[in-house]
Amino acid sequence: MGDWLWFWIVAALVLAIAELVTPFLFFMISFATGAAAAAVIAGISGGVALQWLSFVIVSFAALGVLVPVGHRIARAEGEDIQEGSTRWVGRTGVVVEDIPSGSHGSGLVRVERAQWRAETDAGAAIPAGEEVEVIAVRGVRLVVAPVHRPLPRG
């Protein structure tokens, strides 16, 4: 019985720590809760079958309660934040390698610290050094347009 008690304690700790490093809100902690329940059963000399049964039941009950709460929290905190590749839309960058005009021609742009293959729907090529704005994402390429700054009055 003592070996199982330590097994469940270690499992609960490892799963709780795993919750801290995984992006799934309240997923691993649900299993940590189940392991903690099984440790309690092991601590009061419950059989191994009862320990596993309590682990499964408590884990799934915790999943049913905690995961929806985690999803609600994630949505509430990031409602205005774009996800995936669309997060690049609206950002500006600099052309590193000329972008030719026409379909399927691509060049290279740097947006923040990342370099991307880019194409343009503008009628003209965009030379290296030009500042551009990301207007869309097509597959693994950014679609960019030149940023035209107003000329200073002088």
JOFEN-V707170 format. One record per backbone hydrogen bond with DSSP energy under -0.5 kcal/mol. NH is the residue of the N-H (numbers start at 1). CO is the residue of the C=O. Records with the same first field share a line. If there is no record, write none. Layout:
NH = CO  CO
//
This chain:
5 = 1
6 = 2
7 = 3
8 = 4
9 = 5
10 = 6
11 = 7
12 = 8
13 = 9
14 = 10
15 = 11
16 = 12
17 = 13
18 = 14
19 = 15
20 = 16  17
21 = 17  18
22 = 18
25 = 23
27 = 24
28 = 24
30 = 27
31 = 27
32 = 28
33 = 29
34 = 30
35 = 31
36 = 32
37 = 33
38 = 34
39 = 35
40 = 36
41 = 37
42 = 38
43 = 39
44 = 40
45 = 42
46 = 41
51 = 47
52 = 48
53 = 49
54 = 50
55 = 51
56 = 52
57 = 53
58 = 54
59 = 55
60 = 56
61 = 57
62 = 58
63 = 59
64 = 60
65 = 61
66 = 62
67 = 63
68 = 63
69 = 65
70 = 66
71 = 67
72 = 68
73 = 69
74 = 70
75 = 71
76 = 72
77 = 73
78 = 74
79 = 76
81 = 78
82 = 80
86 = 83
87 = 84
88 = 85
89 = 86
90 = 134
91 = 88
93 = 132
94 = 110
95 = 130
96 = 108
97 = 108
99 = 126
100 = 98
105 = 102
107 = 118
108 = 97
109 = 116
110 = 94
111 = 109  114
112 = 110
114 = 111
116 = 109
118 = 107
119 = 142
121 = 144
126 = 99
127 = 125
129 = 95
130 = 127
132 = 93
133 = 145
134 = 91
135 = 133  143
136 = 143
138 = 141
139 = 137
141 = 138
142 = 117
143 = 136
144 = 119  142
145 = 133
147 = 131
148 = 146
149 = 147
//
